[in-house]
Amino acid sequence: MNNMSTSYFRTLLCVPLTAPGIGETLDLLHDPKRFFDVAELRLDYLERPDVARLLRDKPCPVIVTNRPTREGGHWAGDETRRLELLAEADRLGADYIDIEWDAREHFGHPGQARLIVSRHYFQETPAEIAEIARQIEDTDADVVKIATRANTPADNVAMLRVLRAARKPTIAVTMGEHGNLPRILGPKENAFLVYASLGTGLESAPGQVPIDEFVDIFRFREIRPATRCFGILGNPAPHPVYAALLNRAFRHLAVDAVALPIRTENPAEVLHAYQEVPMAGYMILPPLQTKMADLTNASHSRMTGFVDTLVMRDERLEGCHLHPCPDAMSPTSQLPSDTNILVKYLAAVFEFWTDRPAPYEYMHTITSI
């Protein structure tokens, strides 16, 4: 896994179960339509944790977590009791126990579960994050987990570096509205696991992407280390329809690529930081388009003052203006009111990025997203 082997590892998709009742949690865990690989049983969300009942006849691997409030969880009770519940889960057959960095020495590990040793930073991504990851690796952790808040594009890149330098199976995710990139690109970086929510409003941490979006819109199961990445830049956040249409067009024509929404006020900062991803191109939405002409070699676009599409060619970004009716796009909604204009624009972006004819008619059939 990670850089310990050149072989591709299938990154696992984990859903935290955050219902307050045992019955509802079991219904979610045993749902025959589930399409997650691992369930995280959050004991700290439960009103009356019953570890034996939760683990009986479990249908898939489970992580048992009992997160204290100091680490962003809901457990505000006795610390000894908190660890006793985790020890019970360990004895009764949990596949993984997630134990906090500062509680590891107090946890006896009485069973056979693999240990996830975790650290959380809800306000920032520390400058010394690489050293923090190395410190966790030097413990008896089977899996290293670090979650930080992304306040800048560089914070996301720092977490990608953690994954690339990992010597043990590693979970490295960023939280917050800017933190979706390391989550979606987990399979590209051989992350051990990434977390998704069961739906909007059911997140256990800020920035978790709903699982249906992970699988359907962002093609999580299809991303590989060689997958090309394209960014959709906007402020406010790009409308989901752009990524949905482009990624479904990639899938329809078996193009190994993924388009990611990126909210930013500073496109130059994104372009500089994400050279390390690396990004193969960008689509730029209003009101950022007028900021792009001076950042590229798109001299033909400077006459209009717009650059709305970039692609990496010969190790530099080449830009142009593809949108047929830029005035039709509102900086608020970012969507043209005319479906034909939307499809024509995205088809042109697809062709500029891939040098392949866009599936124009197919894209027309899915504009009702």
C-alpha positions in Angstrom: 0.0 0.0 0.0 1.0 3.6 -0.5 4.6 3.9 -1.7 5.6 0.6 -0.1 4.7 -1.2 -3.3 4.3 -0.3 -7.0 1.1 -2.3 -7.3 -2.2 -0.6 -7.2 -4.2 -0.8 -3.9 -8.0 -0.4 -4.0 -8.7 2.5 -1.6 -11.6 1.6 0.7 -14.7 3.7 1.1 -15.9 4.1 4.7 -19.2 5.5 5.9 -19.5 6.7 9.5 -22.8 5.7 11.0 -23.9 8.6 13.2 -27.5 7.7 14.2 -28.3 8.0 17.9 -30.1 4.7 18.2 -28.9 1.1 18.0 -31.8 0.0 15.8 -31.3 2.6 13.2 -27.6 2.0 13.2 -28.1 -1.7 12.6 -30.6 -1.0 9.8 -27.9 1.2 8.0 -25.2 -1.4 8.6 -27.2 -4.3 7.3 -28.9 -2.5 4.4 -28.6 -4.9 1.5 -28.2 -1.9 -0.9 -25.2 -0.5 0.9 -22.2 0.2 -1.3 -19.6 1.2 1.1 -16.6 -1.1 1.9 -16.2 -0.4 5.6 -18.6 1.0 8.3 -17.4 3.2 11.1 -19.5 2.6 14.2 -19.4 5.9 16.2 -20.1 4.9 19.7 -19.9 8.5 20.8 -23.1 9.3 18.8 -25.1 6.5 20.4 -27.4 7.3 23.3 -26.8 3.7 24.8 -23.8 2.0 23.1 -24.3 -1.8 22.9 -21.1 -3.1 21.5 -22.1 -6.8 21.5 -25.3 -6.1 19.6 -23.6 -3.9 17.0 -20.9 -6.4 16.2 -23.1 -9.5 16.1 -23.2 -10.9 12.6 -21.7 -7.8 11.1 -22.0 -7.9 7.3 -18.8 -6.0 6.5 -15.6 -4.8 8.1 -16.1 -2.2 10.8 -14.1 0.5 12.5 -15.2 1.2 16.1 -14.6 4.7 17.2 -15.5 6.4 20.5 -14.3 10.0 19.8 -14.0 12.4 22.8 -15.0 16.0 22.6 -11.3 17.1 22.7 -10.9 15.4 19.3 -14.1 16.6 17.8 -16.3 13.8 18.9 -19.4 13.6 21.1 -18.1 11.6 24.1 -18.1 13.9 27.1 -18.2 11.2 29.8 -15.6 9.3 31.8 -12.4 8.5 29.9 -11.9 5.1 31.5 -15.4 4.1 30.4 -14.7 5.4 26.9 -11.7 3.2 26.6 -13.5 0.2 28.2 -16.0 0.3 25.4 -13.3 0.3 22.8 -11.6 -2.7 24.5 -14.9 -4.5 24.5 -15.2 -3.9 20.8 -11.7 -5.2 20.3 -12.4 -8.4 22.2 -15.7 -9.0 20.4 -14.3 -8.9 16.9 -14.1 -5.3 15.6 -11.9 -5.2 12.5 -10.3 -1.9 13.4 -10.2 0.3 16.6 -9.6 4.0 16.0 -7.6 5.3 19.1 -6.5 8.8 19.5 -2.8 9.6 19.6 -2.9 10.9 23.1 -4.9 7.9 24.4 -2.8 5.1 22.8 -0.7 4.4 25.9 -3.8 3.9 28.0 -5.4 1.4 25.6 -4.6 -2.2 26.4 -5.5 -3.7 23.0 -6.9 -6.9 24.4 -8.2 -8.3 21.0 -7.1 -8.8 17.4 -8.4 -5.6 15.8 -6.0 -3.6 13.8 -5.2 -0.2 15.4 -5.8 3.1 13.6 -3.9 5.7 15.6 -5.4 9.2 14.8 -4.7 12.9 15.2 -7.2 15.7 14.3 -6.6 19.4 13.7 -9.9 21.2 13.2 -8.5 24.7 12.7 -5.5 24.2 10.4 -3.0 22.0 8.7 0.1 22.3 10.8 3.3 23.2 9.0 5.0 20.1 10.6 2.4 17.7 9.4 5.0 15.4 7.7 6.8 15.0 11.1 3.4 14.4 12.8 2.7 11.6 10.4 6.1 10.1 10.9 5.6 10.1 14.7 2.4 8.1 14.3 4.2 5.7 12.0 6.8 5.1 14.7 4.1 3.7 17.1 2.5 0.3 16.9 -0.2 1.7 14.6 -1.4 -0.6 11.9 -3.0 2.4 10.1 -1.9 6.0 10.4 -4.7 8.6 10.4 -4.4 12.4 10.1 -7.3 14.8 9.6 -6.7 18.5 9.3 -8.6 21.6 8.2 -7.7 22.9 4.7 -7.6 26.7 4.7 -5.5 27.0 1.5 -4.8 24.9 -1.6 -1.3 24.3 -0.2 -2.9 22.5 2.8 -4.4 19.9 0.5 -1.1 19.4 -1.2 0.6 18.9 2.1 -1.7 16.0 2.8 -1.1 14.5 -0.6 2.6 14.6 0.3 1.8 12.7 3.5 0.2 9.9 1.5 3.1 9.8 -1.0 5.7 9.5 1.8 3.7 6.9 3.8 5.5 3.8 5.0 2.4 2.3 6.6 -1.2 2.2 5.4 -2.4 5.8 5.8 -5.6 7.9 5.9 -4.9 11.5 5.3 -7.9 13.8 4.7 -8.6 17.5 4.9 -11.8 19.0 6.4 -13.8 22.1 5.6 -15.2 23.5 2.3 -11.8 23.4 0.7 -11.0 19.9 1.7 -12.6 17.6 -0.9 -9.5 17.1 -3.1 -7.5 14.6 -0.9 -10.8 12.7 -0.3 -11.8 12.3 -3.9 -8.2 11.6 -5.0 -7.6 9.0 -2.3 -7.5 6.2 -4.9 -5.0 8.1 -7.0 -2.6 8.4 -4.0 -3.2 4.9 -2.7 -4.8 6.1 0.4 -5.8 3.2 2.7 -9.3 4.6 3.2 -11.4 7.7 2.7 -14.6 8.7 4.5 -18.0 9.6 2.9 -21.3 10.5 4.5 -24.5 8.7 4.0 -26.0 12.0 2.8 -26.0 15.8 3.2 -26.4 16.6 6.9 -25.1 13.2 8.1 -21.4 14.1 8.1 -19.2 13.1 11.0 -16.7 15.8 10.0 -16.9 18.9 7.9 -16.2 18.4 4.2 -17.3 14.8 3.9 -18.8 14.1 0.5 -22.0 12.1 0.3 -21.3 8.6 -0.8 -23.6 8.7 -3.9 -21.7 11.7 -5.2 -18.4 9.9 -4.5 -19.4 6.9 -6.6 -21.6 8.5 -9.2 -20.4 12.0 -9.8 -16.7 11.7 -9.0 -16.2 8.1 -10.2 -14.4 7.0 -7.0 -14.3 3.3 -8.0 -12.6 4.2 -11.3 -9.9 6.5 -10.1 -6.4 5.1 -10.4 -2.8 6.5 -9.9 -2.7 7.3 -13.6 -6.1 9.2 -13.7 -5.8 12.7 -15.0 -7.2 15.5 -12.9 -9.0 18.6 -14.0 -10.2 21.5 -11.8 -13.4 23.5 -12.1 -12.6 26.9 -10.5 -15.4 29.1 -9.1 -16.3 31.6 -6.4 -18.9 30.7 -5.0 -18.4 27.0 -5.2 -18.9 25.6 -8.7 -22.4 24.2 -9.3 -22.4 20.4 -9.1 -23.8 20.0 -12.6 -20.4 20.9 -14.2 -18.5 18.0 -12.5 -21.4 15.7 -13.0 -21.7 16.2 -16.7 -18.0 16.2 -17.4 -17.3 13.1 -15.3 -20.2 11.2 -16.9 -18.9 12.1 -20.3 -15.4 10.8 -19.2 -17.1 7.6 -18.1 -19.2 7.3 -21.2 -16.1 7.4 -23.5 -13.8 5.5 -21.0 -11.5 8.5 -20.5 -9.4 8.0 -17.5 -10.0 11.4 -15.9 -11.9 13.2 -13.2 -13.1 16.8 -12.9 -13.1 18.3 -9.4 -14.9 21.5 -8.2 -12.6 24.0 -6.5 -13.9 27.1 -4.7 -11.3 29.9 -4.7 -11.0 33.6 -4.7 -7.4 33.4 -6.0 -6.9 31.2 -9.1 -3.2 32.0 -9.2 -2.8 30.4 -5.8 -4.6 27.2 -7.0 -2.6 27.0 -10.2 0.7 27.3 -8.3 -0.1 24.9 -5.5 -1.8 22.2 -7.6 1.1 21.8 -9.9 2.0 19.0 -7.5 -1.3 17.1 -8.0 -0.7 17.6 -11.0 -3.7 19.1 -12.7 -4.1 18.5 -16.4 -6.3 21.5 -17.0 -9.0 23.8 -15.6 -12.4 25.3 -16.4 -12.9 28.8 -14.9 -16.3 30.2 -14.0 -17.4 33.8 -13.5 -16.3 36.0 -11.9 -12.8 34.5 -12.1 -12.4 34.5 -15.9 -11.1 38.0 -16.2 -8.3 37.2 -13.8 -6.9 34.4 -15.9 -5.7 36.0 -19.1 -2.5 37.3 -17.5 -1.8 33.9 -16.0 -1.5 32.1 -19.3 -0.1 32.4 -22.8 -3.6 32.8 -24.2 -2.9 36.0 -26.2 -5.9 35.5 -28.4 -8.2 35.6 -25.4 -6.8 38.9 -24.0 -8.7 40.7 -26.7 -11.9 39.7 -25.0 -10.5 39.8 -21.5 -11.7 36.2 -20.8 -9.9 32.9 -20.3 -12.3 30.2 -19.3 -10.5 26.9 -20.1 -6.9 25.8 -19.6 -5.0 22.6 -20.5 -1.5 21.5 -19.8 0.5 21.1 -23.0 4.3 20.8 -23.2 4.5 21.3 -19.5 2.7 24.7 -19.4 -0.9 25.7 -19.2 -2.5 26.8 -22.5 -5.7 28.8 -22.2 -8.5 29.9 -24.4 -12.1 31.3 -24.3 -14.6 28.6 -25.2 -17.9 29.8 -23.7 -20.2 30.9 -26.6 -22.2 33.3 -24.4 -20.3 34.5 -21.4 -22.9 37.1 -20.5 -25.4 34.3 -20.1 -23.6 33.0 -17.0 -24.5 34.7 -13.7 -21.8 34.9 -11.1 -24.4 33.8 -8.5 -25.8 30.7 -10.2 -22.8 30.2 -12.6 -25.2 28.2 -14.9 -26.5 29.3 -18.3 -30.3 29.4 -18.4 -30.2 27.6 -21.8 -29.5 23.9 -21.7 -28.1 24.0 -25.2 -25.6 26.6 -24.2 -24.5 24.6 -21.2 -24.0 21.4 -23.2 -22.2 23.3 -26.0 -19.8 24.8 -23.6 -19.0 21.6 -21.7 -18.6 19.7 -24.9 -16.1 22.3 -26.0 -14.3 22.0 -22.7 -14.2 18.2 -23.0 -12.7 18.4 -26.5 -10.1 21.0 -25.5 -9.0 18.9 -22.5 -9.0 15.5 -24.2 -8.5 16.1 -28.0 -11.5 13.8 -28.5 -15.0 14.4 -29.9 -17.4 15.0 -27.0 -20.5 12.7 -26.5 -22.7 15.7 -27.3 -26.0 13.8 -27.6 -25.3 11.8 -24.5 -24.6 15.0 -22.5 -27.9 16.4 -23.6 -29.7 13.4 -22.1 -28.2 14.0 -18.6 -28.7 17.7 -18.2 -31.6 17.1 -15.8 -29.1 16.4 -12.9 
